[in-house]
Amino acid sequence: MSTQIQILSEQFNSLLTKYTDTYQSYITALNTNDTRMTKKYSRELEHINSQLIDINKQIMEVTQNNYKQFTQSKEQIRTHEQTIVSNYNTLTQERVEIEKMIRQYETINAAYEDKTIIANSNYYSYIILLFITMFLIILLIHH
């Protein structure tokens, strides 16, 4: 409960107690047919009643303002929450895409390494066959 509502509630309760006491005095004055006191208490009851109505209006205004602020805050929180959820979903999708790209890179890298190994293997085979051929040519020439 806000401080302002608390203060207004305390004022309201204090006036309500005063109103109840004055009302009891008014009833007593009516029962004793004391018109002077009846008029005095009647005016006092009207005055207190007017103050109670004013305080009640103030409490209602503060409550409505607090409700409006609460509603605005609630909407801001809801909007913020939606943004966070949207960001989370986007990041999750991006993580999946990154994992796919990593797997593709690893596949391409493995294929490249396989091709490099095959090329190196073929190159060494070519060099060896070249030496064997040269050796055979030299042997043929010397015979």
JOFENHU-V357070 format. One record per pair of residues at least 6 apart in sequence whose ideal C-beta (glycine too) atoms are under 8 Angstrom apart, sorted by sequence separation. I is the first residue (numbers start at 1). J is the second residue. If there is no record, write none. Layout:
i-><I:I>
j-><J:J>
This chain:
i-><1:29:30:29:29:25:26:29:26:25:26:23:22:26:22:23:22:19:22:19:18:19:15:19:15:16:15:12:15:12:11:12:8:12:8:9:8:5:8:5:4:5:2:5:2>
j-><9:37:38:38:40:37:38:41:41:41:42:41:41:45:44:45:45:45:48:48:48:49:48:52:51:52:52:52:55:55:55:56:55:59:58:59:59:59:62:62:62:63:62:66:66>
